[in-house]
Each structure stands twice: as structure tokens, then as C-alpha cells.
Amino acid sequence: MKLPVFVLCLVPLGQLVWRALHGQLTANPIEYITHQTGDWTIIFIVITLAVTPARKLLRMPELIRFRRMLGLFAFTYGLFHFSTWIGLDKFFDWADMLADVRKRPFITMGFTGFVLMIPLALTSTAGWIRRLGGKRWLVLHRLIYLTAIAGVIHYYWLVKSDVHKPLFYGALVGLLLLLRLGFWLAARRAKPAGKTREPKLTNVETA
């Protein structure tokens, strides 16, 4: 199933390329690309967060096989989103970009969320799991929670007036984080007193 899921994840990018080739990126193509890639970044972040609750609620542990791929697609679309701002909007004017990061809160929050995604993408391999050890790797990859929150705040501050979509994504992120907290509390209560166990992660698929 990995190949069909991989192809499906490429559909939003394919649609952007098709619209670009046919001159259908609206009157403001830079803004259109920025918004589309930003939307799909947060969508993939939400889907990635949903994998663990879904596999537990649906009793489908095999869903974990897709989490790394989905997380990397979240980073990929985030990279396109960030690159559009750097290359097409600011034309690599670093002074202007730094001024924007300092003065415009929604850009500061978006930049923070993207930076938090970088170590997640770089350490998404089995080799990094072995180097960091299971427990440290899990702690590091909890940065996705902060990334999701930063993404929602970035979106909310960006749109200013029509906040329906960022509030919707915020509700989804909040629900998923509450579910994860519930699973964690249930696991702690179920664990025999005085016994702790180092998580055993043989590869990224089982993380």
C-alpha cells in the first residue's frame, strides 16, 4: 500500500504543476502557491498526528508503516511553502526576510514551526534511531506537537478575518493531542508499579 499512498500524497503538488503549466495560478500566482503549500503542510501534519490515535482506536497497528512517509511529506510541503516565500516573494533578500521575521508575528511563528520540522526530517531514518536510542528519539520527535501548534497559530494570525480554516485545524490538533494524552495516561495506569521499560525501536516503521 505504500506506493499508492506515496502517489496520493503527490497529487497536490501535481495539481500545482498542472495549473502552472496551464496558466491557472490566479492573478497572484505567488500568493496562490504560498497558500496552497501552506494548507497542505498543516494537512499533512494533522494526518501524521492522527496515525497513532487511528491505529489504536481502529486496532490497525499496520498504519504505523505510513507515519514516517506522511511526516516527510509534511516537511516537503513546508519546504515548498518556505522556499516560495524566500525565492519568489522575497527574491533572496535576506535583510528583508529577517526584518519580516522580527516585525510580523505570523511569519515569526511560521518560521519557528518550519525550523522545528528540520530535526524531525533529518532524524527520520533507522540509523538516527540507533544513534539517539529509542527514548531520546521519541522525546525529540515530540517536537511535532509544537510544530502543529505553531502552524495553527501562524495560519490564524495570517488570515486575520476569515478564521474558519485555522480554527478547524486547531480543533483537530487539539483533539489529537488530547487523544494522545489519554492513551499515555491509560498506559501509565496499566503499567505495573515500579516497572519502567525503555521503548524498543528497531526501525522507523515501528516507532
C-alpha positions as CSV (number, residue, x, y, z in Angstrom):
1,M,0.0,0.0,0.0
2,K,3.0,2.3,0.3
3,L,3.2,3.1,-3.4
4,P,-0.5,4.2,-3.8
5,V,-0.2,6.3,-0.6
6,F,3.0,7.9,-1.9
7,V,1.4,8.8,-5.2
8,L,-1.7,10.1,-3.5
9,C,0.5,12.4,-1.4
10,L,2.0,13.8,-4.6
11,V,-1.4,14.8,-6.0
12,P,-1.5,18.4,-4.5
13,L,2.0,19.1,-5.9
14,G,0.9,17.6,-9.3
15,Q,-2.1,19.9,-9.3
16,L,0.1,22.9,-8.7
17,V,2.4,21.9,-11.5
18,W,-0.5,21.3,-13.9
19,R,-2.1,24.7,-13.0
20,A,1.3,26.4,-13.5
21,L,1.8,24.8,-17.0
22,H,-1.7,25.9,-18.0
23,G,-1.5,29.5,-16.6
24,Q,-4.2,28.8,-13.9
25,L,-2.4,30.1,-10.8
26,T,-4.8,33.0,-10.5
27,A,-3.9,36.7,-10.8
28,N,-1.5,36.4,-7.9
29,P,0.4,33.2,-8.5
30,I,2.9,33.7,-5.7
31,E,0.2,34.1,-3.1
32,Y,-1.7,31.1,-4.6
33,I,1.3,28.8,-4.4
34,T,2.2,30.1,-0.9
35,H,-1.3,29.4,0.4
36,Q,-1.7,26.0,-1.3
37,T,1.6,24.7,0.0
38,G,0.9,26.1,3.5
39,D,-2.5,24.4,3.6
40,W,-1.1,21.1,2.6
41,T,1.7,21.4,5.1
42,I,-0.7,21.7,8.0
43,I,-3.0,19.0,6.5
44,F,-0.1,16.5,6.4
45,I,1.0,17.5,9.9
46,V,-2.6,16.7,11.1
47,I,-2.7,13.4,9.2
48,T,0.7,12.4,10.7
49,L,-0.5,13.2,14.2
50,A,-3.7,11.2,13.5
51,V,-1.8,8.0,12.7
52,T,-1.2,6.8,16.3
53,P,-4.7,7.5,17.6
54,A,-6.2,5.9,14.5
55,R,-4.2,2.7,14.7
56,K,-5.2,2.4,18.4
57,L,-8.8,3.2,18.0
58,L,-9.3,1.1,14.9
59,R,-7.0,-1.6,16.1
60,M,-4.9,-1.4,13.0
61,P,-1.3,-1.3,14.1
62,E,-0.1,-1.6,10.5
63,L,-1.0,2.1,10.0
64,I,2.3,3.0,11.7
65,R,4.1,2.0,8.5
66,F,2.8,5.2,6.8
67,R,3.7,7.7,9.6
68,R,7.3,8.4,8.5
69,M,6.2,8.9,4.9
70,L,3.4,11.3,5.9
71,G,5.7,13.2,8.2
72,L,8.3,13.6,5.4
73,F,5.6,14.9,3.1
74,A,4.6,17.4,5.7
75,F,8.2,18.6,5.8
76,T,8.4,18.6,1.9
77,Y,5.3,20.8,1.5
78,G,6.6,23.0,4.4
79,L,9.8,23.3,2.5
80,F,8.0,24.4,-0.7
81,H,6.0,26.8,1.3
82,F,9.1,28.4,2.9
83,S,11.0,28.3,-0.4
84,T,8.2,30.2,-2.2
85,W,8.4,32.9,0.4
86,I,12.3,33.0,0.1
87,G,12.7,32.8,-3.6
88,L,9.5,34.1,-5.3
89,D,8.3,36.6,-2.7
90,K,11.5,38.0,-1.3
91,F,13.9,37.1,-4.1
92,F,16.6,36.0,-1.5
93,D,16.6,39.4,0.1
94,W,17.9,38.2,3.5
95,A,17.8,41.6,5.2
96,D,14.1,42.0,4.2
97,M,13.3,38.4,5.3
98,L,15.0,38.9,8.7
99,A,13.0,42.2,9.2
100,D,9.8,40.3,8.4
101,V,10.6,37.6,10.9
102,R,11.2,40.2,13.6
103,K,8.3,42.5,12.8
104,R,5.5,40.2,11.6
105,P,4.4,37.8,14.2
106,F,2.7,35.3,11.8
107,I,6.0,35.0,9.9
108,T,7.9,34.5,13.1
109,M,5.6,31.7,14.2
110,G,5.6,30.1,10.7
111,F,9.4,30.2,10.6
112,T,9.6,28.7,14.1
113,G,7.3,25.8,13.0
114,F,9.4,25.1,10.0
115,V,12.7,25.1,11.9
116,L,11.2,22.6,14.4
117,M,10.4,20.3,11.5
118,I,14.0,20.2,10.3
119,P,15.4,17.9,13.1
120,L,12.4,15.6,12.7
121,A,13.1,15.2,9.0
122,L,16.8,14.7,9.5
123,T,16.4,12.1,12.2
124,S,13.6,10.1,10.5
125,T,15.9,7.2,9.5
126,A,16.6,3.9,11.3
127,G,20.3,4.9,11.6
128,W,19.3,8.0,13.6
129,I,17.1,5.9,15.9
130,R,20.1,3.7,16.7
131,R,22.3,6.7,17.3
132,L,19.9,8.5,19.5
133,G,18.4,5.5,21.3
134,G,14.7,4.8,21.4
135,K,13.8,7.1,24.3
136,R,15.8,10.1,23.2
137,W,14.5,9.7,19.6
138,L,10.9,9.6,20.9
139,V,11.5,12.8,23.0
140,L,12.9,14.6,20.0
141,H,10.1,13.6,17.7
142,R,7.6,15.1,20.2
143,L,8.6,18.4,18.6
144,I,5.8,17.6,16.1
145,Y,3.3,18.7,18.7
146,L,5.0,22.2,18.9
147,T,5.2,22.3,15.1
148,A,1.4,21.6,14.8
149,I,0.6,24.3,17.4
150,A,2.9,26.8,15.7
151,G,1.4,26.0,12.3
152,V,-2.1,26.7,13.6
153,I,-1.1,30.0,15.2
154,H,0.7,31.0,12.1
155,Y,-2.4,30.3,10.0
156,Y,-4.7,32.1,12.4
157,W,-2.5,35.2,12.6
158,L,-2.1,35.2,8.8
159,V,-5.8,35.2,7.8
160,K,-6.9,37.8,10.4
161,S,-10.6,37.9,9.4
162,D,-11.8,34.5,8.0
163,V,-10.5,32.3,10.7
164,H,-12.7,29.2,10.0
165,K,-10.0,27.1,8.5
166,P,-7.3,27.7,11.1
167,L,-9.9,27.2,13.9
168,F,-10.8,23.9,12.2
169,Y,-7.2,22.7,12.0
170,G,-6.7,24.0,15.6
171,A,-9.7,21.9,16.8
172,L,-8.3,18.8,15.0
173,V,-4.8,19.3,16.5
174,G,-6.3,19.9,20.0
175,L,-8.4,16.7,19.7
176,L,-5.5,14.6,18.5
177,L,-3.2,15.9,21.3
178,L,-6.0,15.1,23.9
179,L,-6.3,11.6,22.5
180,R,-2.6,11.1,22.7
181,L,-2.6,12.3,26.3
182,G,-5.4,9.9,27.1
183,F,-3.5,7.0,25.7
184,W,-0.4,7.9,27.6
185,L,-2.3,8.2,30.9
186,A,-4.0,4.9,30.3
187,A,-0.7,3.2,29.5
188,R,0.8,4.6,32.7
189,R,-2.1,3.3,34.8
190,A,-1.8,-0.1,33.2
191,K,1.9,-0.4,33.8
192,P,2.8,-2.4,36.9
193,A,4.1,-0.3,39.7
194,G,7.9,0.1,39.9
195,K,8.5,-1.2,36.4
196,T,9.6,1.0,33.6
197,R,10.7,-0.1,30.2
198,E,12.9,1.5,27.5
199,P,11.0,1.7,24.2
200,K,12.3,-0.8,21.7
201,L,12.5,0.7,18.3
202,T,14.1,-1.5,15.7
203,N,13.4,0.9,12.8
204,V,11.4,3.9,11.8
205,E,8.3,1.8,10.8
206,T,7.8,0.6,14.4
207,A,8.4,3.9,16.1
